Amino acid sequence: MNERRTIESALSGSTLTGPDHFDYTPTAVMPDVKVVKVGGQSILDRGRAAVFPILDEIVAARKLGIQVVLLAGGGTRARHIYAIASELEVPTGVMATLGKYIPMQNARMLQMLLAKHGGIYILPDDFEKLPLYMQMNCIPVMSGMPPFGYWEKREEGSRIPPHRTDAGVFLSCEFLGSPRAIFIKDEDGLYTDDPKKHPAATHIPRITAKELIDRDLNDLVIERRVVEYLPRAKWCKQLQIVNGLKPGQVLAALKGEDVGTIISA
Amino acid sequence: MTIVGGDGRTHIQSNLMRESLQDKKVLSRTDSDRDLQIFPDVSLVMIGGQSIFDRGKAAILPLVEELIEIKKDKSLKMVIGVGGGTRVRHTVSIALDLGLPVGGIAQLVGAMEELNAILLNTLLAPHGSMPMQRDHFWDLPLYFDAGITPIAISVPPYHFWEPPPEHGNLPMHGSDFGMFQLAEVLSMKQLIFVKDEAGLYDKDPKKHTDAKLFKKTTLPELMKHLPEETILDRELFHAWTTAKNLKRVQIVNGLERGQLTRALRGEDVGTVITKDAR
């Protein structure tokens, strides 16, 4: 009588913690959607001069029938709250929760600018409505921050949440089954060092995640977690970083052209 | 507040201004060896889905009676979470067969835990309990003042954004991990798992009669030979390794009356895992 009542299934009685041995054939959810990050510090903090031309190219792509979802980064206000919260020694999960608010503001700014072209602000809970927005030719805009919040794990040697808006873009692509995540920044892509501080740094047009990890660079243009996840992704096998300050780059990337830097699994 | 321009971007003065948050040196400046302690006198109790709820009335009611007794001690601050059990396993096996992405599976499973949370609350409500909204921790002092035991959501909100797993196709961040993270971020006193075994074994005691019980161990000891199948999510142990706050995780047998009460009083029943050697 006092027995476990189990539903018969391939995992009945399993602890779900050991290795699984399933024949798993992944199904892509919305593989044609391009998830695009608009950088916070790199783009939005530059204001009109940087933002307007990029949005023009995104609208042009949408008119060509390319399905685009925009995810916003944080930028200098995120750095400001992270700096103050770090002084107070708040746990990483609280830092990640604080980090949600600025990308939300930035996403709302983008939505206001894109409203006349079908820009629509969405929350993580609206993700299942993407098919509707795509059929209506909308440009959904949301925060790039994944919804982990208080459940964000600490990373050794840092109080900053390791999954930020780059991770949100990659993980969105991976869920949707989209093969390439696009990151609009203010550099041509990956360099051997931060080109803003080291003018001698050289551009890297193509690299694999493994080569990048092996270089063990002190700094990177993209969140480390994303580079670490890339080799085990089922769908999103490429990260493309493009320079939004150079006219034509964003549209070229949305058309699938290999501009900027491409990091492959 | 100082606004700084000059490079085309507009910055606010802070010690992270203009910095790359990928730079290891910059990141290390944000860290210290402690976290602000938020609720250090609160215990978190996780009641197993397969181990308790799937056994039905015979296992659930005695445990609820014990919880009602425990609640009479008003100085004891406790949050409860519940697992989903066999319905989670059924969900996952169907979802895997359909080829749903790992984020899709992570999005689905929480609903099965919620059913057990509603059941438990239905039984405990006459004695003071309430389901707690996802991250409404800041209401906890209010709950405790009023003698209400909050029932928390155990599955972490990774949802569609669940990272690709290191091995296999199952989400890494399950309800045990979710409970761990809740206890960790709020720097709680202890995390107690209520299961249907005497504690943690080196292999599944339901399949192996020669399985050996760990009575008292430390996390570093356990990590040296982490069993392939454990009674708790593996990610819990991995996350605990880099965590700062939680000192003690205990696993007790909920089919044996009094075990949970003793664990809440700090007694070494079942399996006690401490973060460091004491």
Interface residues (C-beta under 8 A of the other chain):
Chain A: M1 N2 E3 R4 R5 T6 I7 S9 A10 L11 S12 G13 S14 T15 L16 T17 G18 P19 D20 F22 Y24 T25 P26 T27 V29 Q41 S42 D45 R46 G47 A49 A50 T76 R77 R79 H80 Y82 A83 I84 S86 L88 E89 V90 P91 T92 G93 V94 T97 P124 F127 P146 P147 F148 G149 Y150 W151 K153 R154 E155 E156 G157 S158 R159 I160 H163 R164 A167 G168 L171 S172 E174 F175 G177 D186 D194 K196 N218 D219 L220 V221 I222 E223 R224 R225 Y229 R232 A233 K234 W235
Chain B: D7 G8 R9 T10 H11 I12 S14 N15 L16 M17 R18 E19 S20 L21 Q22 D23 K24 K25 L27 S28 R29 T30 D31 S32 R34 D35 L36 I38 Q50 S51 D54 R55 G56 A58 A59 T86 R87 V88 R89 H90 V92 S93 I94 L96 D97 L98 G99 L100 P101 V102 G103 G104 D135 F137 P156 P157 Y158 H159 F160 W161 E162 P163 P164 P165 E166 H167 G168 N169 L170 H173 G174 G178 Q181 L182 E184 V185 S187 D196 D204 K206 E228 E229 T230 I231 L232 D233 R234 A239 T242 A243 K244 N245 L255
